[in-house]
Amino acid sequence: MTGLPYLDAATLERLVPMGRAVRILEDALRAGLDPEATPQRPIVDVPAGQLLLMPAAAGRYAGVKAVTIAPGNADRGLPRIQGTYLLFDGDTLTPLAALDGIALTSLRTPAVSALAVRHLASGDARRLVVFGSGPQAWGHVLALREVRPVEDVTVIGRDPGRAEALAARCRALGLTARALSGEPETLAAAVGEAGIVACCTTAREPLFPGKLARDDVTVVAVGSHEPGARELDGDLVARATVVVESRAAALEEAGDVLIPINEGTIAAGHLAGNLADLVAGRVVAGAGPRVFKSTGMAWEDLVVAAAAYEAWT
């Protein structure tokens, strides 16, 4: 692989802006890509954390993302999540390029959420609440502005300094923004007024009581990919029209869905559809909240990486 081109974070951002990433993902689904056909990723526990391997093939390309999750890295001043993406020719499996795997994740995850929000949320949703203050929280602010007229952002995070820093970045975009703590009074007011709620955390327990969410809110939850971890409670999930990336992936990895199923709060049939169903207009939303639960899938990395490579060449 001598001389294999490497697309770093800045190059990826230049080649595939957020709005284009949303369109690329939708185009792939409209062209017939089936999320249910994506191989399940192996997750291997190691002493320092986890190794994730995410392979996919579609159209002219194949690819694989190798990701590491090391919770202890925060104390070392290192990223918690790291990774690399390898893109291959689909016919010969010749390596074509390597990409910054974390930049790719930071792009495609909020783009997937924005695609779901485009088809789920009220057209005039202007108030956004973001739980979390890291790269995914920032990415969701950028992505959701591409599909809805977001003008007001509330950041709720465990670290007041980081939450305020994210709010300041939002204000620099011309948005009204503030950072709040997770106290019950502030949660009730912020969540109760939100048109969109984005949950982008490492939490393992629900971030807020589901009863706080009004019936016309759209909630996206992207932080967990383990059966025993969740950001949403069973009350919200039971009230909501729930869309997932794929049923197979959600029923394997998504604690936000699996825990309510195991508790008897919902049945597997409560899932209204996957992302392809949503884009195709096959999801019928009920009167309550709408929830999009994602765990991250390899096909998303592949179609965005392929688009970046084609733009680079």
N, C-alpha and C positions, 0 to 999 in steps of 0.2 A: 504493500500500500504506500510505497514511496511517492511522495508528492501529492498525496490525497488532499484535496482542498478542505480547508476548515472554515466554516462560517461561524464567526463569533457573534456575541450578543448584539453588538452595534450593527453588524452586517445583516443579521436576521431582522432586526427592527426596521432597517431601511428597506429591505427587500419585501417584507410582508407587514405593512402597517396593520393596526388592529382591525380597522374596518374591512380590509381585504381578507384578513384571516376569517372573520365571520362569514363573508361571502363564499370563501373557499370551502368551508365546512358545510354550508348549506348546499352548495353546488354538488358536492360529493354525495350527500344523502339523496338529493333529487335525481342524481344520475344512477341511483340504485344501490349504493353501498349499504350493506346490511350490518348494523352494529352487532347483531347477535352472532354473526359469523366470525367476529374477531377472537383470536385465541385468548384464553384466560391467562393472565400473567402469573408466573410463579413468584411468590414472596418468601424469601428465605431469611429466617432469623439468624443473626450472627452476633458475637459478643458485643460489638459496638452499635448494633442497631439492626437494619434490614437491608437486603439486596433485592431489587425488583428488576425483572427482565420483561420488556414489553415489545413483542414482535408483531408485525402485521404485513400484509401484502394486499395491494389493490392496484388495478390498472397496470401502468408501466413500471411500477416501483415496488420494492420491498424495503423493510427497514426494521431496526431494533433499537430501543432505548434501554441503556443500563443505568439504573438510578440507585443511589445509596441514600439511606436515611439514618443519620447519626445524631440522636438527641443530645449527646454530650458535647457536640461541637460548639454549642452556644457558649459554653464556659471557656472554650479555647479561642474564641473569636473567629470561628470558622462557620461556613454555611451548614445548616442542618441537613439540607438536601443538596446533593451534587449529582452530576450525571453527564453522559455523552450519548449522542445519537449517531448511528451509522446508517446511511442511505445506500441502497443497492439497486442495480438495474434489475427489473422484474424478470426478464427472460434469462439472463446469464448469471445473475447474482454477483456481478462484478461490483466491488465497492466503488461508489461514485463520490461520496463526500462524507465528512464528519461535521456535526453541528454541536454547538453548545446546548447540552440537553436541558439545563435549567432555564436558559433563555427561551427555549422551545416550549417548555412546560409553562413558563410565566406568560407566554403569548397564547397558547392554545386553550388553556383552562378558562381564563376569562372570556375568550372568544366563544367557547362552547356555551358558557352561561349566557352571554349576550344573545346568542342564537335562540336559546330557549326563551329568554325574556322577550325577544321580538315576537314570539308566537303566543306567549302566555299573559304578559302584563298589560294593564290598561294603557291605552295610547297616550294618556296625559300624565303618566307617573313621573313626578318631579322630585319627590323626596326619597332619598336613598339613605339607608342605615347600613353601615359596614361594620361587622364584627371582625377585629383583627387589624394589624397595622404593618404587616409585612408586604413583600412583593405581590402576593396574590390580592391583597386588599387594594393596593394601588392599581394593579392591573384591572380589577373589576370596576373601579371608578372610571378608568379610561374606556373600557369596553362597553359598559352600560350606557355611557354618554353617546355611543355610536348608534344606539337603537331606541333610546327614549330621551325626552327632553329634561334630563336630570339637571337641576339647578341648586339643590340643597343637599348637603352631605353631613351625616352625623357619624363620627368614628367612635367606636366603643372598643377599648383595648385594655389589657391588663397593665401595660406599662404606660403611664400617663405621658411621659416624654415622647415616646414613639407615636402614640396616638395623636398628640398635638403636632408632631412633625408631619404626619400624614395629612392632618387637617390643613396645615399651612400649605402643603403642596396643592391641595384642592383649591384653596383660596387663590393660589397663584394662577390657576386655570380660569379664574373669574367666577368660581362657585362660592356660594355661601356655605361655610363649613365650620364645624366645631368638634372638639374632642370631649367625650363624656366618660365617666366611670361606669361600672356595671351595677351601680346601686339600684334597688328595686324601683325607686321613684323615677330615676332617669330612664331606665329600661322601659317602663310603662309608657312614658310620654313619647320617647323616640320611636319605639316599635309601633305604638298605636297610631302614629301619624304617618308612617312610612308607606309609600307605594311599592317600593322594592326593598328587600332586605337581603344582603349578601353575607353569608357566613364563611369566613376564610381563616379559620383558626386551627390550632392543634388540640382543641378541647376534646375531652372524652365524655363529657356530660352536657346536657342541653344548656344552651346559652341564655335562654329566656323562656318564661312560661308561654306555651302556645296560645293560651287564651288571650294574650295581649294583641295578637295579630288580628287585624280587621279582615273582613271577608274579601275585600278586593285587593289584598296585598299579594305580591309574588315574592316567594322566598327561594333563594338558591343556596345550596349547602355544598361546599366543595372541600371542606377541610379534612374529612376522615375517609379512610379506605379500609377500615378494619371492622369485622363483624361486631366487636364489643365497644366501638366508639361511635359517638353521635353528637351532633350539634343541635338537633331538633328533638322536641319531646313528642311522645305518642299522641297527645291531645291535638297538636297542630297537624301531624301527619294524618290522623283519622279524619279531621275536618276537611282536608285538602284534596284537590285533584293533584295526584302525584305522578310526575313524569320522570323517567330515569334514562340514562344513556342507553343501557340495554338491560333487559330483564335478567338475563343470565348473570351479568356482572353485578347488578344490584343485589341479587339473591345470594351471591357469593361473598360480597365484600362490604356492602353498605349497611353499617349499623343503624343508621337513621331509619332504614326500612326493616332490617332483620330484627332489631330489638322489639319494636311494636308487634311484629308477627309472632315472635316467641312469647311475648306477654299476652297474646290473644287480643290485642287492641285492634289489629287489622288482620286481614288474610292476604295472601299473595295476589289474589285477584283484585285487590284494592288499587294496584298500579294501573294507571290509566293508559299507559303506553310508553314506548321508548322515543328517542329523539327523532328517529326516522318517521314514526307515526305522527309525531307532533308537526314536523315540517310538511308532511303530506296532508295535513288537515284531518287526520283520523282520530285525534284526541278531542273528546267532548268535555269541556270544563264544567264543573258543577258550580253551585252558588257560593261556595266557600273560598278559602285561600287557594292559591296555586303554588305548588312546590316542585322545584327541579333539583333532584339529587344526582350529583356526579361523583365518581370515584377516579376519573381519568382513564382514558382508553387509548390503546396503541394506534388505532386507525386515525385518531385525531392528530397525533404526532406525525404520522406518515404523510397525510395529505398536506399539512402545513410545511413539513420539511421538503416534500417534493416541489411544492410551489416556490419555496425559497431557492431551491437548486435550479429550477427552470428560469427563474428571474436572474440568478447569478450567471448562468451560462448564456 
